């Protein structure tokens, strides 16, 4: 097979790439699409797995997402190639949601379809191997030089040293198949595991069934004991009920007599109550009596404890016993009298005294002339003088008396000026007017309290008269109160008697149909001494316990019924034991087969490994200038190398990156020679990036030698030395 031209809408690719027969060295810069063209070739041959999910191997990005065209167009491409002398074209395009899901293969010139090529078998027919073998041999990448184990690769390698046919299963596939079958027996969901779990569960159910059968038998025995105790308790309660019924029948006549007496008593009370006011009126009279008696007591207390009186003012003695007007009149009279008493007396006696003295002197003088006339005139003068002096003396006495009386008037008023008599009288009149007014108010209050007391006494007497209408002997409020209480007691007793009579009548009427027609049996005195509360408690306890026992027994019976027939379960358990024994024997056979298979696999690897490692050693020696002529491939496809003069094999992980890449490149080329048809092209994606110039030239020489029999496509990011 020779690839001629590539056309791609794949990832960042949007264009075409032409190739030639033999050696193709494509030098492209970084991010020019070298790895994408390589992946596009594999995708065109083997398609894209639509079921791939993010994982560690694809770095969390499946191929359908990684190579989605950047410009948003559908993923598609075409390859023109030469195969078995025919120029053909294969195309893949997106179908619905399946990238590269539509496949077409036809002859390039005529467009004639090639039916033997399909999307599923295209790579296998054109390259002669499965995708995994192609990717581990002919598809060589910088980061994928190491060879990982694979069932298809293992089958291919096994075919090298056996019949050459690949139709059988590889050792790993056989081992996987045996492990799968083994897991079907002893895995989490294996048959032995399931049967063992089922058997354990069945044996546990059988154990539970036996335990529940024993528990059911125990509960049945306990139930019988409880039923017997309940029957005995019910019998005692029945005896007690019959004894009480007989006692009730015996007391029915007594109840009838009591009812007759009670009804007679009610009739007597009714006759008495007819003569009394109604109960409501009695309550109203008692409230009225209490209220009026309380009002009378209050009025008496208020009248008795009233101490209000007008304080009599201090007055002058001259106004004692006088009213304001009288005091004013008296003051005016006293003022006038004082003015009269205090007025000066006329001086007429002085002139008379002078005249009398003059007469006396004239009489004495006349005595010298005429004794008789002189004596008469002197006597007259003397007599007049004496009389005048007596009158003057009497006048002085009168004047002193008037002055004394005027002074007494001033003393009575307590002042020195008679003009103050009227102000004092007016002040006294005002004080007496206030006193008389205050005294009138207190007197009015006393009269009001007296009237209230008289009204309360009258109201109380009215209440007493109302009570006397049905209790004539009542004289006081206490008598009335006792009479009212007695009347109310009569009404209450009548009501209570009626209720009692009604209750007795209902009791009698309820018992008479039940007990009246029954024969009177002798009262069971022993049964009457039974403790009913204790018997009822024992009955409830027995019924509760019996209910729980029946419920538990029903549950156990239901569980036993749900668990199935024990005979059937025993048979099923026996069948499971036999099946487990057969599966255990089969498991032992599988273990023996797996051991034999491992021995055969080791033998097979020991046979194909030398063929590949011998050729890979020659290729590595050519690339390294004979420095590493010996290469060893272990069963896990891990490489070790030894120097020409060395004695120790060193693993690839211990070598430099360049030497390790050269080891795996030699292994890939050797595997391509051994596993691939001659015309299958080799694809190298920057596989020589870690090679130095000398080893790069040696590797290119080997690739060009390889290009003599197959097409070699080498993508590189730098110009390689020739």
Secondary structure, DSSP 8 states (H G I E B T S, - for coil): -EEEEEEEEETTEEEEEE--SSEEEEE--TTSSHHHHHHHHHHHHH---TT----TTTTT--HHHHT--TTS---EEEEEEEETTEEEEEEEEEETTEEEEEEEEEETTT--B-TT--TTTHHHHHHSS-HHHHHTTTEEEGGG-S----HHHHHHHHHHHSSS--SS--HHHHHHHHHHHHHHHHSTT-HHHHHHHHHHHHHHHHHHHHHHHHHHHHHHHHHHHHHHHHHHHHHHHHHHHHHHHHHHHHHHHHHHHHHHHHHHHHHHHHHHHHTS--HHHHHHHHHHHHHHHHHHHHHHHHHHT-----------GGGTT--HHHHHHHHHHHHHHHHHHTS----HHHHHHHHHHHHHHHHHHHTTT-HHHHHHHHHHHHHHHHHHHHHHHHHHHHHHHHHHHHHHHHHHHT-S-TTHHHHHHHHHHHHHHHHHHHHHHHHHHHHHHHHHHHHHHHHHHHHHHHHHTT-TT--SHHHHHHHHHHHHHHHHHHHHHHHHHHHHHHHHHHHIIIIITS------HHHHTS-HHHHHHHHHHHHHHHHHHHHHHHHHHHHHHHH--HHHHHHHHHHHHHHHHHHHHHHHHHHHHHHHHHHHHHHHHHHHHHHHHHHHHHHHHHHTTTS--EEEE-TTS-EEEE-TT--S-EEGGGS-HHHHHHHHHHHHHHHHHHHS-TT--EEEESTTTT--HHHHHHHHHHHHHHTTTS-EEEEESS----
